[in-house]
Amino acid sequence: MTTPTQIFFTYEIKDTQGTVLESVQQPVLVRLGTGQVSPFLEEHLKKQKPGEKSTVNLKAAEAFGEYNEALIFKVPIEKIPSPGNLGDVLTSKNQQGEDLHLRIIDKDEQVCTLDGNHPFAGQDLVFDITVVDPKVTAKGLDSGEPSEGFEV
C-alpha cells in the first residue's frame, strides 16, 4: 500500500481529563509533509484507512509544544493598532514576514501583554480522529475534485 500525500479527517481534541477543547466535524484536508500537523499525529494518520476511527495520546511536546515564557510580550498600548479585549488574537509579522498570532492575556491603559504560544501549548492531549473517504467529502472543499483528496 502506498502512503497518501493528502488526507481528509475529522477530529476532537480533549485534555487528559476528557474535557473537549476543540471539535471539528467538517472534514479538513491535510497535506502530509508540510508541517500542518504534528509529526507524531501525521505518522498516525498515514497508517489509517478511510472510515477508520482512532485515538492518539500526545504529550505536550508532541502536540503543540511546551509552554514557552519567551513568547510572552509586553507592548506599549499605543503600538497596537486595535488593542481589543482579553482573549482576542492579534496578527503581526515576524522578521521573516511570517504571520504571528498573539493572544491578549492582560491589558491596562499603558501596556498590552501578548502570548505567542498556541492556546493548547503545555498540555498533554487526546485526539479522536476519523479519516474520511474523500469521495464523500470533496464537494465544497477547496480542491473541488474527489481525486485530489486522497492520493495513493
Buried (B, 14 or more C-beta within 10 A) or exposed (E): EEEBBBBBBBBBBBEEEEEEEEEEEEBBBBEBEEEEBBEBBBEBBBEBEBEEEBEBEBEBEBBBBEBEEEBBBEBEEEEBEEBBEEEEEBEBEEEEEEEEBBBBBEBEEEBBBBBBBBBBBBBBBBBBBBBBBBEEBBEEBEEEEBEBBBBE
